[in-house]
Amino acid sequence: MSAPDKTKDMLGRQGLTPVPEALSLLTDRLQYIQRPSERIFLDEALDRITARDILSPEDLPAQARSTMDGFAVKAVDTFGASQSMPCYLQLSGEVLMGENPQGEVGQGHCFRISTGGILPAGSDAVIMLEHTIPVDDHMIELVKSVGSGTNLINKGEDISKGSVALGSGHRIRPQDLGLLAGLGIGELDVYRQVKVGILSTGDEIVHWSATPPAGKIRDINNITLSGLARRAGAQVIDYGIVSDREEEFFPIILKAIDDNDLVLFSGGSSVGVRDLGEKVIERLGNPGILVHGVTLKPGKPIIIGLHNNKPLFGLPGHPVSAMVCFELFVQPAIELLSGNKKDQKFPQPTVKAILERNINSAAGRLDLVRVCLHKVNGVLLAQPVLGKSGSISTMSRAHGYFFIDESSQGLEKNSEVSVHLLQ
């Protein structure tokens, strides 16, 4: 009997695909897809992606302002002032908050000013209150000199009129909302949120809220993957649990593709008689399967496909494997389809830590190791969280993970590792 043919991807290759190569095959196809945009109000814009450059309509600040409580002065009048040789200025005015200053600071004079106050005409610096001594109601003593521009923010120094406030493809953060509010920008154009269709496959699973009878298990992946997709900024449509039978599975996949920008299902990616993921994506075609199986543990049996420029993911049924594959492949796809122009490379490490025990690994495979982090004498330590890919509690207990490279057969205790933090 001849050996069965191995699964081939769209390029005719056989066997497992290295993780970076699998990611590139996917992202190279998605990065040029045009996304529709919509106009929204500023208070709805958190975590949305800008669809075009936002230009500043004005200078910020519109006028020079003090950054300290003190006195607005001509810097030249303070030259040489010190504790042993102070200089004296006439107090001839005060800047009231929320009002334009009245009058001008002349030579040998100063105005009282508070933090945020508009710098009066004739002055070019602010001396801190702590560096002055009141002589009487009309004169102050200066015990320190200041240079021009000290303790103030000039007109347009924060951002100048016509410059780019936020570039296209930028995910809007709370501080970005503050910037746009400061510029009086109440509406902006953002990309529409990516719609993600999620379904679980398998006659052995029941809804997580049900009490499973003998032989059945609760569906962990649906609610977990939905949460991850929402965290990535997507809208989620839940298609529930779908039978392993092709006549039921295929029409629901077709509807999910029609309704969404990206579709993922879990439980149908392994090589087995009843797992239909590969068969269904091949049946859809255009172009069909990009990758089936990657050199990754956990997460090896993932299927990545495309149909009419819409990515399809068949994720492993084991919850940890499904989460790992989501982070490495699905989330970058959502980011690209969202219009986010941040670097789409492999997840970047967040913290360095010292490994607390030896970890073995098989050469030729990228191993993802979950860890708990804790400090001992100021040193951040990484304790591996061991468990099988079906053990969801290992992800719940972990603070993050690190990778063991394909060329390595493991890491020794006290090795430094780069830990990517789980959100």
Buried (B, 14 or more C-beta within 10 A) or exposed (E): EEEEEEBEBBEEEEEBBBBBEBBBBBBEBBEEEEBEBEEBEBEEBEBBBBBBBBBBEBBBBEBBBBBBBBBBBBBEBBEEBEEEEBBEBBBBBBBBEEEEBEBEBBEEBBBBBBEBBBBBBBBBBBBBBEBBEEEEEEEBBBBBBBEEBBBBBBBBBBBEBEEEBBEBBBBBEEEBBEBBEBBEBEEBBBBBBBBBBBBBBBEBBBEBEEEBEEEBEBBBBBBBBBEBBEEBBBBBBBBEBBBBEBEEBBEBBBBBBEEBBBBBBBBBBBEEEBBBBBEBBBBBEEBBBBBBBBBBBBBBBBBBBBBEBBBBBBBBBBBBBBBBBBBBBBBBBBBBBBBBBEEBEBBEBEBEBBBBEEBEBEEEBBBBBBBBBEEEEEEBBBBBBEBEBBBBEBBEBBBBBBBBEBEBEBBEEEBEBBBBEBE
